[in-house]
Amino acid sequence: MVSGCAAPDAPSAGDPELPDADEPVDPAVLIHSEVAEEFAQLTLDVGGVQYDADGLGFGYRNQPLNVFVDGDVETFTEEMFGFDVTIRAIPSQFRFNYGDGSGDRLLNTPGMDRVDYAELTGQPTDEYIETPTSHVYDETGTFEVNVTTTYTGEYQVEGGPWIPIPGTVTAEADPGESDIWRIRSAPVSGDCEHSSQWGCGEAFDGETPQIFVENGWCEETGRC
């Protein structure tokens, strides 16, 4: 019998079976069963697919475009059968689909902002370097990017040891949109003198691309 606030002993490996109704019930068995059920039904808010702050989804064909998601451990605490039980969901795998027919890509990292990755790895921060989660698009266009995160779980009772939870759960990030353009270049005779000269007018026939307005690029950079 458990008294006071002492945590019950951890259950043995595997999914314990509940005893008959007329037998004493070990609180550890009840908690383990309740935790497993709650974890299987867990709904996680993982946010959305993210892009670098200096691009916000805009990129060029045949150049790496960095895409990433949050990879935080989610922790919840609640009372079960008179005990404080903490459950944590740990991201273990990330399935990236870049929307261009290249298929799913399974990774063990959520990625990060390109500048942060460049600083971490000692690479130039002002170049479009490849990251573990970046993607090179072969064609121009807009592409919906989806990321599914798989979580494993564990729990502890009253600050005791962490106990694995059977099974996994998945969560979908809100989709992102990659807007891919091509680069054109040509020799010119000198500096721009008026907007009708090649490459001297405002981009895209004088109209700011709507994607720049919608995704916040104009406000973020002040370049529109």
LINRA-V267290 format. One record per helix or strand. SS is the DSSP state (@ for helix, = for strand). FROM is the first residue (numbers start at 0). TO is the last residue. Records with the same first field share a line. If there is no record, write none. Layout:
BEGIN
SS = FROM-TO / FROM-TO
END
This chain:
BEGIN
@ = 26-39 / 113-120 / 209-213 / 216-220
= = 47-47 / 49-50 / 57-59 / 63-64 / 66-67 / 73-79 / 82-96 / 103-106 / 134-135 / 140-156 / 162-171 / 173-173 / 175-180
END
